[in-house]
Amino acid sequence: MDFELTREQKMIRKNIKEFMRKEIAPIAEELDRECHLPEGIWKTFGDLGLLGIGIPEEYDGSGMDKFTFTLVVEQIAKVCPGLALSYIAHSNLCAHNIEHNASEEIKKKYLPGLCSGDLIGCLGITEPDAGSDAVGIQTTADRDGKHFVLNGSKIFITNAPMADIALVYTKTDMKKKARGITAIIVEKGTPGFSVAPKMDKMGNRCSPTSELIFNDCRVPVKNVVGEIDGGINVLMTGLDTERVVVAGMALGIGEAALELGLKYSKSRHQFNQPISNFQMVKAKLANMYTEIEAARGLIYRAAQVADQSTRGGKGTEIHKLAAAAILFAGEAANRATDISLQLHGGYGYTMEYPINRFYRDAKLMEIGAGTSDIRRLVVADELIKKGTGY
Ligand SMILES: Cc1cc2nc3c(=O)[nH]c(=O)nc-3n(C[C@H](O)[C@H](O)[C@H](O)COP(=O)(O)OP(=O)(O)OC[C@H]3O[C@@H](n4cnc5c(N)ncnc54)[C@H](O)[C@@H]3O)c2cc1C
């Protein structure tokens, strides 16, 4: 597998890195403290072509692939993980799923707005009583002529407070369990659809999270994404890609933790010398670097296999590989932020140094897109069913 980046990928990575360093890094702590995204960020990202990565040009996208998308996520997360989270929810969870599964009519209606930043998207699977057990969702969609009538609620939905459209998973046939799930787009302002106040979170605080509530909410049948009762296919293919790109977010967090720890340990003096002189500090730095590079290899390979899978090339290998990538990267990001904070000593425990923000943000990397436990189950079940493939 060749991780040499194309000229286009190198250029995009350089541009986003520069943008994040200049425009977002100086305000990242303020965004965390005041719990909001940067002013006008969706239009800015739209103008930079970032919202259209992975979307064909015929829908006003920028083309390109998931590997490129993952590289961009990594650079955003290295400075502001909360912004990366909202970017993923909008572009990957909402727009990419629509592009991959929806009718031509729906693609033409929503994708140009999602690519320009005129429309903001979110995706709702999780419910108050159905998290890891996603197939156990209880939000119903009952057919009434040319409409489905939705009742139920979704919780922890990234971008919910600001979203113009929500891609929502419902049960259209309770008896059929996994085979009775349907994905459908609900527009903001639809009667019977409301959004609860923003949730207060420990990390990724600039990314708004909330609950979607459906109370006899009538949605046209033509808003269905994929097949009626075929939502499980939309969900599963979407989840594999989501795991790869969220792993990219974990990688960015790990890189930030290492850079902050390295900088601090070279500048902090104890016993008349920089603490980076001490062997035990050196070991910590080396361990962080080694795990980050191991995560990078796994994630980049998973991203490339994800691109080949959507082109019909690599079968289901992506299922366990994506789960393995996010499992390792999520835990590595948490170890890296923990070690880096430790290197900062008491100063790391204050709100004065950015490592505290990355430490709080990293925790989500073991929870969202399936917890570490669920990721282990996915990898092991695939191995038991299909073998290693070596
Ligand atoms: C900030 C944030 C943003 C999010 N954004 C979105 C979003 O945009 N859209 C969306 O749909 N969801 C979103 N989520 C929800 C997220 O995907 C869920 O929180 C996650 O899937 C876990 O579900 P749960 O919280 O209900 O935990 P539970 O499923 O209740 O799990 C609780 C614990 O039990 C363990 N557990 C559960 N089942 C098993 C098992 N079979 N074996 C071993 N251990 C098990 C879990 O690993 C975990 O440790 C978000 C969550 C957060 C915190």
The ligand as an SDF file (V2000), in Angstrom:
LIG
                    3D

 53 58  0  0  0  0  0  0  0  0999 V2000
  -20.4440   14.3740   21.6660 C   0  0  0  0  0  0  0  0  0  0  0  0
  -21.2260   13.2500   21.0450 C   0  0  0  0  0  0  0  0  0  0  0  0
  -21.6300   13.3790   19.7130 C   0  0  0  0  0  0  0  0  0  0  0  0
  -22.4050   12.3830   19.1290 C   0  0  0  0  0  0  0  0  0  0  0  0
  -22.8890   12.5670   17.8440 N   0  0  0  0  0  0  0  0  0  0  0  0
  -23.8010   11.6910   17.3430 C   0  0  0  0  0  0  0  0  0  0  0  0
  -24.4530   11.9610   16.0860 C   0  0  0  0  0  0  0  0  0  0  0  0
  -24.1790   12.9640   15.4180 O   0  0  0  0  0  0  0  0  0  0  0  0
  -25.3950   11.0790   15.6580 N   0  0  0  0  0  0  0  0  0  0  0  0
  -25.7290    9.9640   16.3610 C   0  0  0  0  0  0  0  0  0  0  0  0
  -26.5980    9.2210   15.9210 O   0  0  0  0  0  0  0  0  0  0  0  0
  -25.1210    9.6700   17.5570 N   0  0  0  0  0  0  0  0  0  0  0  0
  -24.1760   10.5130   18.0590 C   0  0  0  0  0  0  0  0  0  0  0  0
  -23.5710   10.2480   19.2730 N   0  0  0  0  0  0  0  0  0  0  0  0
  -23.9530    9.0570   20.0130 C   0  0  0  0  0  0  0  0  0  0  0  0
  -22.8680    7.9800   20.1100 C   0  0  0  0  0  0  0  0  0  0  0  0
  -22.7400    7.3300   18.8700 O   0  0  0  0  0  0  0  0  0  0  0  0
  -23.3030    7.0240   21.2450 C   0  0  0  0  0  0  0  0  0  0  0  0
  -23.1270    7.7340   22.4630 O   0  0  0  0  0  0  0  0  0  0  0  0
  -22.5000    5.7370   21.2580 C   0  0  0  0  0  0  0  0  0  0  0  0
  -22.8530    4.9280   20.1570 O   0  0  0  0  0  0  0  0  0  0  0  0
  -22.7340    4.9250   22.5610 C   0  0  0  0  0  0  0  0  0  0  0  0
  -24.0880    4.7810   22.8340 O   0  0  0  0  0  0  0  0  0  0  0  0
  -24.6370    5.1150   24.3200 P   0  0  0  0  0  0  0  0  0  0  0  0
  -24.1360    6.4620   24.6600 O   0  0  0  0  0  0  0  0  0  0  0  0
  -26.1090    4.9180   24.3380 O   0  0  0  0  0  0  0  0  0  0  0  0
  -23.9320    4.0780   25.2730 O   0  0  0  0  0  0  0  0  0  0  0  0
  -24.4270    2.5410   25.6210 P   0  0  0  0  0  0  0  0  0  0  0  0
  -24.7260    1.8050   24.3600 O   0  0  0  0  0  0  0  0  0  0  0  0
  -25.5030    2.6700   26.6310 O   0  0  0  0  0  0  0  0  0  0  0  0
  -23.1290    1.9770   26.2630 O   0  0  0  0  0  0  0  0  0  0  0  0
  -22.7770    2.1330   27.6310 C   0  0  0  0  0  0  0  0  0  0  0  0
  -21.5730    1.2390   27.9370 C   0  0  0  0  0  0  0  0  0  0  0  0
  -21.9370   -0.1290   27.7390 O   0  0  0  0  0  0  0  0  0  0  0  0
  -21.0120   -0.7390   26.8650 C   0  0  0  0  0  0  0  0  0  0  0  0
  -21.6920   -1.7610   26.0450 N   0  0  0  0  0  0  0  0  0  0  0  0
  -22.8950   -1.6350   25.4020 C   0  0  0  0  0  0  0  0  0  0  0  0
  -23.1760   -2.7560   24.7360 N   0  0  0  0  0  0  0  0  0  0  0  0
  -22.1250   -3.6140   24.9250 C   0  0  0  0  0  0  0  0  0  0  0  0
  -21.8030   -4.9240   24.4770 C   0  0  0  0  0  0  0  0  0  0  0  0
  -22.6090   -5.6150   23.6620 N   0  0  0  0  0  0  0  0  0  0  0  0
  -20.6450   -5.4820   24.8970 N   0  0  0  0  0  0  0  0  0  0  0  0
  -19.7960   -4.7970   25.7090 C   0  0  0  0  0  0  0  0  0  0  0  0
  -20.0360   -3.5400   26.1690 N   0  0  0  0  0  0  0  0  0  0  0  0
  -21.1860   -2.9450   25.7750 C   0  0  0  0  0  0  0  0  0  0  0  0
  -20.4770    0.3820   25.9900 C   0  0  0  0  0  0  0  0  0  0  0  0
  -19.2230    0.0610   25.4190 O   0  0  0  0  0  0  0  0  0  0  0  0
  -20.3870    1.5060   27.0050 C   0  0  0  0  0  0  0  0  0  0  0  0
  -19.1900    1.4450   27.6940 O   0  0  0  0  0  0  0  0  0  0  0  0
  -22.7400   11.2180   19.8610 C   0  0  0  0  0  0  0  0  0  0  0  0
  -22.3050   11.0720   21.1880 C   0  0  0  0  0  0  0  0  0  0  0  0
  -21.5720   12.0820   21.7850 C   0  0  0  0  0  0  0  0  0  0  0  0
  -21.1570   11.9180   23.2170 C   0  0  0  0  0  0  0  0  0  0  0  0
  1  2  1  0
  2  3  1  0
  2 52  2  0
  3  4  2  0
  4  5  1  0
  4 50  1  0
  5  6  2  0
  6  7  1  0
  6 13  1  0
  7  8  2  0
  7  9  1  0
  9 10  1  0
 10 11  2  0
 10 12  1  0
 12 13  2  0
 13 14  1  0
 14 15  1  0
 14 50  1  0
 15 16  1  0
 16 17  1  0
 16 18  1  0
 18 19  1  0
 18 20  1  0
 20 21  1  0
 20 22  1  0
 22 23  1  0
 23 24  1  0
 24 25  2  0
 24 26  1  0
 24 27  1  0
 27 28  1  0
 28 29  2  0
 28 30  1  0
 28 31  1  0
 31 32  1  0
 32 33  1  0
 33 34  1  0
 33 48  1  0
 34 35  1  0
 35 36  1  0
 35 46  1  0
 36 37  1  0
 36 45  1  0
 37 38  2  0
 38 39  1  0
 39 40  1  0
 39 45  2  0
 40 41  1  0
 40 42  2  0
 42 43  1  0
 43 44  2  0
 44 45  1  0
 46 47  1  0
 46 48  1  0
 48 49  1  0
 50 51  2  0
 51 52  1  0
 52 53  1  0
M  END
$$$$
